[in-house]
Amino acid sequence: MLKGKRILIGVTGGIAAYKTATIIRLLVKEGAEVKVIMTEHAKAFITPLTMATLSKNPVLTEFFSPENGSWNSHIELGTWADLFLIAPATANTIAKMANGVADNLLITTYLSARCKVFIAPSMDVDMLSHEATVRNLGILKSYGNHILDAPSGELASGLTGKGRMSEPEDIVKVISDYFSKKKTISP
Ligand SMILES: Cc1cc2nc3c(=O)[nH]c(=O)nc-3n(C[C@H](O)[C@H](O)[C@H](O)COP(=O)(O)O)c2cc1C
């Protein structure tokens, strides 16, 4: 079902970024073409080398290279993708997406994307239940984005509650289901 599908993955600076490596591996195994955009903070949690190796494509972060002036087109990335998954999505990036704050490649690409966007929030229980985050996720949902539930469990902080990123296998299943439903509906 995922063969030849072009999937863009946005990785932000949350502790669950290591799980996104598994998502990429599973998608590539299923035949998807995967490109990865990382925020600067995401690079503190998992290396671009890991993500580039697993996705078989260079990882994108910068708008342009100051050395040679080459630049990454968020418009092209946004129109290239059949699906854009942001996993993990931090409270910070969720807030910026909800408000159209376009200060990095991930968010300019989000604003340019014509495809369905799936967002996998991941943060501490109190950050997730804060009114600001609840409101921002509601705004993103109202834009037509699909918010993946952040299940309950033990969190990296030591607290217990909602905020874990969905498991990689579950996220890949949601993506596969989306494409199979799309195939059924399309003429
Ligand atoms: C060890 C550590 C773990 C963090 N984990 C999370 C997290 O799981 N979710 C979250 O929303 N923010 C988390 N943060 C805070 C983000 O890294 C911070 O808000 C950052 O500005 C996010 O930037 P980005 O959204 O551009 O990637 C963590 C910070 C540290 C130092």
The ligand as an SDF file (V2000), in Angstrom:
LIG
                    3D

 31 33  0  0  0  0  0  0  0  0999 V2000
   15.6730   16.7800   27.6120 C   0  0  0  0  0  0  0  0  0  0  0  0
   14.5550   17.5600   26.9830 C   0  0  0  0  0  0  0  0  0  0  0  0
   13.4460   16.8890   26.5330 C   0  0  0  0  0  0  0  0  0  0  0  0
   12.3980   17.6010   25.9340 C   0  0  0  0  0  0  0  0  0  0  0  0
   11.3100   16.8980   25.5110 N   0  0  0  0  0  0  0  0  0  0  0  0
   10.2740   17.5760   24.9900 C   0  0  0  0  0  0  0  0  0  0  0  0
    9.1120   16.8700   24.5750 C   0  0  0  0  0  0  0  0  0  0  0  0
    9.0380   15.6320   24.6620 O   0  0  0  0  0  0  0  0  0  0  0  0
    8.0650   17.5770   24.0820 N   0  0  0  0  0  0  0  0  0  0  0  0
    8.1040   18.9560   23.9750 C   0  0  0  0  0  0  0  0  0  0  0  0
    7.1090   19.5410   23.5450 O   0  0  0  0  0  0  0  0  0  0  0  0
    9.2260   19.6490   24.3230 N   0  0  0  0  0  0  0  0  0  0  0  0
   10.2940   19.0060   24.8170 C   0  0  0  0  0  0  0  0  0  0  0  0
   11.4290   19.6950   25.1810 N   0  0  0  0  0  0  0  0  0  0  0  0
   11.4810   21.1500   24.9360 C   0  0  0  0  0  0  0  0  0  0  0  0
   11.7920   21.4410   23.4450 C   0  0  0  0  0  0  0  0  0  0  0  0
   13.0200   20.8360   23.0760 O   0  0  0  0  0  0  0  0  0  0  0  0
   11.8310   22.9680   23.2170 C   0  0  0  0  0  0  0  0  0  0  0  0
   10.5470   23.5220   23.4660 O   0  0  0  0  0  0  0  0  0  0  0  0
   12.3250   23.3550   21.8490 C   0  0  0  0  0  0  0  0  0  0  0  0
   12.2400   24.7630   21.7230 O   0  0  0  0  0  0  0  0  0  0  0  0
   11.5240   22.6980   20.7190 C   0  0  0  0  0  0  0  0  0  0  0  0
   11.9430   23.2240   19.4840 O   0  0  0  0  0  0  0  0  0  0  0  0
   11.3130   22.7420   18.1010 P   0  0  0  0  0  0  0  0  0  0  0  0
    9.8280   22.6590   18.2780 O   0  0  0  0  0  0  0  0  0  0  0  0
   11.7170   23.8040   17.1250 O   0  0  0  0  0  0  0  0  0  0  0  0
   11.9600   21.4530   17.7540 O   0  0  0  0  0  0  0  0  0  0  0  0
   12.4890   19.0050   25.7790 C   0  0  0  0  0  0  0  0  0  0  0  0
   13.6420   19.6710   26.2100 C   0  0  0  0  0  0  0  0  0  0  0  0
   14.6620   18.9680   26.8040 C   0  0  0  0  0  0  0  0  0  0  0  0
   15.8840   19.7140   27.2310 C   0  0  0  0  0  0  0  0  0  0  0  0
  1  2  1  0
  2  3  1  0
  2 30  2  0
  3  4  2  0
  4  5  1  0
  4 28  1  0
  5  6  2  0
  6  7  1  0
  6 13  1  0
  7  8  2  0
  7  9  1  0
  9 10  1  0
 10 11  2  0
 10 12  1  0
 12 13  2  0
 13 14  1  0
 14 15  1  0
 14 28  1  0
 15 16  1  0
 16 17  1  0
 16 18  1  0
 18 19  1  0
 18 20  1  0
 20 21  1  0
 20 22  1  0
 22 23  1  0
 23 24  1  0
 24 25  2  0
 24 26  1  0
 24 27  1  0
 28 29  2  0
 29 30  1  0
 30 31  1  0
M  END
$$$$
